[in-house]
Protein backbone atom coordinates (compact mmCIF):
# COMPACT_ATOMS: atom_id res chain seq x y z
CA UNK A 1 0.00 0.00 0.00
CA UNK A 2 1.32 3.41 -1.01
CA UNK A 3 -0.31 6.48 0.48
CA UNK A 4 -0.59 9.61 -1.65
CA UNK A 5 -1.62 13.00 -0.27
CA UNK A 6 -3.44 14.14 -3.38
CA UNK A 7 -5.56 12.53 -6.02
CA UNK A 8 -4.80 10.22 -8.98
CA UNK A 9 -2.52 11.68 -11.66
CA UNK A 10 -3.47 11.78 -15.34
CA UNK A 11 -0.56 9.46 -16.18
CA UNK A 12 0.87 6.24 -14.75
CA UNK A 13 3.60 7.70 -12.50
CA UNK A 14 2.04 6.45 -9.25
CA UNK A 15 1.59 2.92 -10.60
CA UNK A 16 5.17 2.95 -11.91
CA UNK A 17 6.52 4.01 -8.52
CA UNK A 18 4.53 1.33 -6.72
CA UNK A 19 5.60 -1.33 -9.21
CA UNK A 20 9.26 -0.31 -8.89
CA UNK A 21 9.00 -0.59 -5.10
CA UNK A 22 7.44 -4.04 -5.44
CA UNK A 23 10.17 -5.15 -7.85
CA UNK A 24 12.81 -4.06 -5.33
CA UNK A 25 11.06 -5.98 -2.54
CA UNK A 26 10.78 -9.05 -4.77
CA UNK A 27 14.51 -9.00 -5.39
CA UNK A 28 15.45 -8.36 -1.76
CA UNK A 29 13.09 -10.92 -0.25
CA UNK A 30 12.94 -13.50 -3.05
CA UNK A 31 9.14 -13.33 -3.23
CA UNK A 32 6.56 -12.61 -5.92
CA UNK A 33 4.32 -9.57 -5.55
CA UNK A 34 1.50 -9.56 -8.06
CA UNK A 35 -0.40 -6.42 -7.07
CA UNK A 36 -0.46 -3.43 -4.75
CA UNK A 37 -2.72 -0.60 -3.72
CA UNK A 38 -2.56 3.16 -3.99
CA UNK A 39 -4.56 5.13 -1.45
CA UNK A 40 -5.33 8.74 -2.34
CA UNK A 41 -5.99 10.82 0.76
CA UNK A 42 -7.65 13.77 -1.00
CA UNK A 43 -10.43 11.64 -2.46
CA UNK A 44 -10.26 8.89 0.19
CA UNK A 45 -10.12 6.17 -2.42
CA UNK A 46 -7.99 3.09 -2.89
CA UNK A 47 -6.98 1.83 -6.31
CA UNK A 48 -5.59 -1.61 -6.99
CA UNK A 49 -2.56 -1.85 -9.29
CA UNK A 50 -1.78 -5.14 -11.00
CA UNK A 51 1.94 -5.52 -11.67
CA UNK A 52 1.57 -6.75 -15.24
CA UNK A 53 4.47 -7.64 -17.50
CA UNK A 54 3.77 -4.45 -19.46
CA UNK A 55 4.04 -2.29 -16.33
CA UNK A 56 7.20 -4.12 -15.21
CA UNK A 57 8.74 -3.65 -18.65
CA UNK A 58 8.00 0.08 -18.49
CA UNK A 59 9.73 0.28 -15.09
CA UNK A 60 12.73 -1.62 -16.50
CA UNK A 61 12.89 0.73 -19.51
CA UNK A 62 12.83 3.79 -17.25
CA UNK A 63 15.55 2.31 -15.03
CA UNK A 64 17.71 1.64 -18.10
CA UNK A 65 17.14 5.22 -19.27
CA UNK A 66 18.12 6.58 -15.84
CA UNK A 67 21.26 4.43 -15.79
CA UNK A 68 22.22 5.76 -19.22
CA UNK A 69 21.72 9.35 -18.09
CA UNK A 70 23.84 8.68 -15.00
CA UNK A 71 26.60 7.12 -17.11
CA UNK A 72 26.59 10.21 -19.34
CA UNK A 73 26.54 12.54 -16.28
CA UNK A 74 23.43 14.11 -17.78
CA UNK A 75 20.61 15.60 -15.72
CA UNK A 76 17.10 15.68 -17.16
CA UNK A 77 15.53 19.09 -17.55
CA UNK A 78 13.03 19.82 -14.81
CA UNK A 79 9.71 21.33 -15.81
CA UNK A 80 8.04 23.38 -13.09
CA UNK A 81 4.37 22.64 -12.52
CA UNK A 82 1.99 23.49 -9.69
CA UNK A 83 2.50 20.11 -8.01
CA UNK A 84 6.23 20.89 -7.60
CA UNK A 85 5.40 23.03 -4.56
CA UNK A 86 4.35 19.92 -2.63
CA UNK A 87 7.35 17.78 -3.63
CA UNK A 88 9.94 16.95 -1.00
CA UNK A 89 12.70 17.26 -3.61
CA UNK A 90 11.83 20.72 -4.93
CA UNK A 91 14.79 22.32 -3.16
CA UNK A 92 17.17 19.85 -4.82
CA UNK A 93 15.49 19.73 -8.22
CA UNK A 94 15.04 23.50 -8.60
CA UNK A 95 12.52 23.18 -11.45
CA UNK A 96 12.19 26.95 -11.86
CA UNK A 97 15.90 27.13 -12.73
CA UNK A 98 15.68 24.97 -15.83
CA UNK A 99 13.66 25.34 -18.97
CA UNK A 100 13.73 27.75 -21.83
CA UNK A 101 13.54 30.89 -19.66
CA UNK A 102 16.53 29.94 -17.52
CA UNK A 103 19.93 31.47 -18.16
CA UNK A 104 23.16 29.57 -17.92
CA UNK A 105 25.48 30.37 -15.02
CA UNK A 106 28.00 31.81 -17.50
CA UNK A 107 25.36 34.15 -19.00
CA UNK A 108 24.33 35.26 -15.51
CA UNK A 109 27.91 36.04 -14.47
CA UNK A 110 28.63 37.78 -17.76
CA UNK A 111 25.52 39.90 -17.36
CA UNK A 112 26.45 40.77 -13.79
CA UNK A 113 30.04 41.67 -14.68
CA UNK A 114 28.92 43.65 -17.72
CA UNK A 115 26.39 45.61 -15.65
CA UNK A 116 29.04 46.40 -13.05
CA UNK A 117 31.45 47.82 -15.65
CA UNK A 118 28.87 50.39 -16.79
DARASUL-V531174 format. One record per residue. N is the residue number from 0. RES is the residue in one small letter. PHI is phi in degrees with one decimal (none if undefined). OMEGA is omega in whole degrees, -180 to 180 (none if undefined). D_CENTER is the distance of its C-alpha to the mean C-alpha in Angstrom with 1 decimal. Layout:
BEGIN
n = {N	N}
res = {RES	RES}
phi = {PHI	PHI}
omega = {OMEGA	OMEGA}
d_center = {D_CENTER	D_CENTER}
END
This chain:
BEGIN
n = {0	1	2	3	4	5	6	7	8	9	10	11	12	13	14	15	16	17	18	19	20	21	22	23	24	25	26	27	28	29	30	31	32	33	34	35	36	37	38	39	40	41	42	43	44	45	46	47	48	49	50	51	52	53	54	55	56	57	58	59	60	61	62	63	64	65	66	67	68	69	70	71	72	73	74	75	76	77	78	79	80	81	82	83	84	85	86	87	88	89	90	91	92	93	94	95	96	97	98	99	100	101	102	103	104	105	106	107	108	109	110	111	112	113	114	115	116	117}
res = {x	x	x	x	x	x	x	x	x	x	x	x	x	x	x	x	x	x	x	x	x	x	x	x	x	x	x	x	x	x	x	x	x	x	x	x	x	x	x	x	x	x	x	x	x	x	x	x	x	x	x	x	x	x	x	x	x	x	x	x	x	x	x	x	x	x	x	x	x	x	x	x	x	x	x	x	x	x	x	x	x	x	x	x	x	x	x	x	x	x	x	x	x	x	x	x	x	x	x	x	x	x	x	x	x	x	x	x	x	x	x	x	x	x	x	x	x	x}
phi = {none	-117.4	-95.7	-120.1	-66.9	-92.6	-124.5	-57.5	-86.8	-74.0	-118.4	-100.6	-61.2	-68.2	-64.5	-63.4	-62.1	-63.7	-64.1	-62.2	-62.5	-64.7	-63.2	-64.5	-62.9	-58.6	-68.8	-70.2	-107.4	53.6	-130.7	-110.0	-118.5	-93.1	-157.8	-150.8	-127.6	-113.2	-111.7	-101.9	-63.7	-59.5	-105.5	52.5	-135.3	-109.7	-120.9	-85.5	-121.0	-89.5	-84.7	-72.5	-63.1	-65.0	-65.9	-63.4	-65.7	-64.6	-60.7	-61.1	-63.0	-66.5	-63.6	-61.6	-64.5	-65.8	-62.3	-64.0	-62.4	-64.7	-62.5	-88.7	53.3	-112.7	-105.1	-68.2	-71.1	-88.4	-116.0	-69.6	-138.1	-58.4	-71.7	-61.4	-61.0	-95.6	-81.7	-72.6	-103.4	-60.6	-73.3	-89.0	-73.3	52.0	-63.1	-73.7	-82.8	-102.5	104.2	-72.2	-83.0	-74.6	-96.0	-74.4	-61.1	-62.7	-66.2	-64.0	-63.1	-60.9	-64.8	-69.7	-65.9	-61.9	-68.4	-71.3	-71.3	-72.0}
omega = {176	179	178	-179	-172	-178	-179	179	-179	180	-174	-175	-180	178	178	179	-179	179	178	177	179	179	177	179	178	-179	-178	-173	-180	179	175	177	-173	-178	178	-178	173	177	-179	-175	-175	-179	179	-178	177	178	177	178	176	-179	-178	178	179	179	178	179	178	177	180	178	180	177	178	179	179	178	179	179	179	179	180	-177	-178	179	179	178	178	178	-178	174	-175	-179	179	-178	-176	-176	179	-178	-174	-180	177	-176	-178	-176	179	-178	-178	-180	-174	-179	-175	176	174	178	-180	179	179	-180	179	178	-180	179	-179	-180	-178	-178	180	none}
d_center = {18.7	15.3	16.0	14.0	15.6	15.5	16.2	14.9	12.5	14.2	12.1	11.3	7.7	9.6	12.1	10.0	8.6	12.3	13.7	12.1	13.4	16.7	17.0	16.8	19.4	21.5	21.8	22.5	25.0	26.4	26.0	24.9	22.5	22.9	21.1	19.2	18.9	16.5	18.4	17.7	19.6	20.2	22.0	23.1	22.4	21.3	20.0	20.7	18.4	20.5	18.9	20.7	21.1	19.3	16.1	16.6	17.3	14.1	12.2	14.7	14.3	10.6	11.7	14.6	12.9	10.9	14.3	16.0	14.1	14.8	18.4	18.8	17.5	15.4	12.4	10.5	11.6	9.7	11.0	12.2	12.5	14.3	11.6	10.5	13.7	12.9	9.7	11.1	9.5	10.9	14.0	12.4	10.1	13.1	11.9	15.5	16.7	15.4	16.5	20.0	21.6	20.6	23.5	23.4	24.7	27.9	28.5	28.1	30.6	32.9	33.0	33.6	36.4	37.9	38.1	39.7	42.4	43.6}
END
